[in-house]
Amino acid sequence: MASAQDARYGQKDSSDQNFDYMFKLLIIGNSSVGKTSFLFRYADDSFTSAFVSTVGIDFKVKTVFKNEKRIKLQIW
């Protein structure tokens, strides 16, 4: 189990590094077109129609499996 001190110095849990490939995806578009809704629906399989406009950046991580490879997606 990682301690608060470990997190402060940038040490990560070993499960965080357990992937074959990592892709960073950036979702861009005009305001109020559904970028945040898409992000939450894809990453968390959840939806709410009551989103307030996002100020700043939303970030999610999703791990998918394709051809017996673990692929980590960092979605911004």
Phi, psi and omega in degrees: 000132181280142179265170177298326179294320178300315181296324181295326182263011173082009177282139185244154175298141182298331179293336178291337182260007186267083177206159179269322180222153174225133177237139175253123183245136179244122178263122179235155178168174178297165179289149175064034178253353175110018180299312180292320178299317177298315181302311181291322180295316182287313186282321185248354185055043178229155178215139171220141180271002185258028179294141172263150181309134181284130174248116184103219187232135169263147184216130177224154175237133177225137177253128178237160180242130180216124180052046178062024176244141177268120183244122180262125179251122171258114186249123181249000000 
